[in-house]
Amino acid sequence: MPITPEQAAEIDAQRAQPQPTLRATAPGIEAHLYTALPVLDHGFVRVIDYMGDDSAIVQAARVSYGAGTKHVSNDEGLIRYLMRHWHSTPFEMCEIKLHVKLPIFVARQWIRHRTANVNEYSARYSIMDREFYIPAPEQLAAQSSVNNQGRGAVLEGAEAARVLEILKTDAGRSYDHYEEMLDQDGKQGLARELARMNLPTNIYTQWYWKTDLHNLFHFLRLRADPHAQYEIRVYAEEIAKVVADWVPAAYAAFADYRMGGASVSATGLDCLRRMLKGEAVTQETSGMSKGEWREFLAMIEG
Ligand SMILES: Cc1cc2nc3c(=O)[nH]c(=O)nc-3n(C[C@H](O)[C@H](O)[C@H](O)COP(=O)(O)OP(=O)(O)OC[C@H]3O[C@@H](n4cnc5c(N)ncnc54)[C@H](O)[C@@H]3O)c2cc1C
């Protein structure tokens, strides 16, 4: 369960106390504030706070006194221009703070994004909950034979049952031993900072994660991408939906130029120009390696 009934009641109480403010607010993200969007079997993403909206990007780009321009179409055009030309600092004027509950092995990938502020639940100070990520049957895939960093066919029948059993038993046993080591019933018990050592990386941790919109887009570009591991991708996809509600114009530009767009090398551009002139370019005449050519074709053929 992502959140307990008590936590849900706390969230409802927070949402029941709106405060008047002179700050710019974005109705799309106000609707998300504090609520937990479930991810995986026990995880979630919640928006704790945010700063700015589409107008904040425009204001910063123009270094203006007011709230952007009078014309939404002008603002959208400017935002698209900024995105197209990698003029990124105006996007840094928007910030978001998230509360995320995620398995430790997902956190290991996530923390590589250094341009964020993070504060994680302390397993030195507190006892970890008995909550482990156990993949849904359709995510229980074999190692890919063509991609060392990917998955192949889904395991089925007895093989799937055997793997699930191993995952559940190992997690349960590790946690039993964790509790046993901590146990202070008449004994001294091992310190929490040491007892946690044997916990598996599919146990859930939590953190507050704050970043600006430019770096969040970079995170989403890498982690909402089909090449990203499923378990982090589902978090990125939830966050992407929130961002689309928060800054619709900026998100639309990002989706168009970054998520849906592609960058081409000078060699690739040359091939495209030759193709447009009617030349039958092949890998041999392209100047690209086999891998580059395969990716190039995938890009232009869709
Ligand atoms: C599909 C996929 C597979 C991956 N596989 C691996 C892997 O096998 N092993 C592995 O170790 N990692 C792997 N990574 C992690 C990857 O190498 C990056 O560490 C991660 O995506 C964070 O990207 P970033 O550094 O651009 O982001 P951030 O840390 O948020 O940085 C954003 C940008 O800020 C700049 N920046 C930040 N810090 C510095 C700095 N100290 N010096 C210079 N510039 C800086 C850079 O321009 C950087 O692009 C993988 C990532 C993906 C998406």
The ligand as a Gaussian input file, in Angstrom:
#p B3LYP/6-31G(d) Opt

LIG

0 1
 C       19.699000       4.501000     -20.047000
 C       20.772000       4.893000     -19.075000
 C       21.803000       4.014000     -18.785000
 C       22.816000       4.377000     -17.879000
 N       23.816000       3.483000     -17.582000
 C       24.779000       3.812000     -16.680000
 C       25.832000       2.901000     -16.332000
 O       25.893000       1.792000     -16.840000
 N       26.733000       3.265000     -15.394000
 C       26.715000       4.518000     -14.815000
 O       27.581000       4.800000     -13.978000
 N       25.747000       5.389000     -15.135000
 C       24.776000       5.093000     -16.030000
 N       23.785000       5.989000     -16.330000
 C       23.788000       7.278000     -15.637000
 C       24.281000       8.425000     -16.563000
 O       25.613000       8.210000     -16.961000
 C       24.176000       9.768000     -15.818000
 O       24.991000       9.721000     -14.664000
 C       22.756000      10.087000     -15.376000
 O       21.864000       9.879000     -16.436000
 C       22.668000      11.527000     -14.903000
 O       22.854000      12.365000     -16.016000
 P       23.587000      13.762000     -15.885000
 O       24.937000      13.588000     -15.292000
 O       23.520000      14.404000     -17.237000
 O       22.590000      14.532000     -14.879000
 P       22.926000      15.589000     -13.736000
 O       23.827000      15.021000     -12.728000
 O       21.584000      16.114000     -13.267000
 O       23.684000      16.711000     -14.487000
 C       23.025000      17.533000     -15.453000
 C       24.080000      18.173000     -16.298000
 O       24.844000      19.037000     -15.460000
 C       26.207000      18.963000     -15.828000
 N       26.984000      18.483000     -14.674000
 C       26.486000      18.062000     -13.482000
 N       27.480000      17.742000     -12.652000
 C       28.626000      17.916000     -13.337000
 C       29.989000      17.737000     -13.030000
 N       30.394000      17.344000     -11.823000
 N       30.898000      17.995000     -13.985000
 C       30.533000      18.413000     -15.198000
 N       29.247000      18.622000     -15.555000
 C       28.306000      18.377000     -14.635000
 C       26.294000      18.054000     -17.041000
 O       26.173000      18.821000     -18.198000
 C       25.091000      17.188000     -16.902000
 O       24.619000      16.635000     -18.106000
 C       22.791000       5.650000     -17.233000
 C       21.737000       6.540000     -17.559000
 C       20.754000       6.175000     -18.448000
 C       19.634000       7.149000     -18.731000

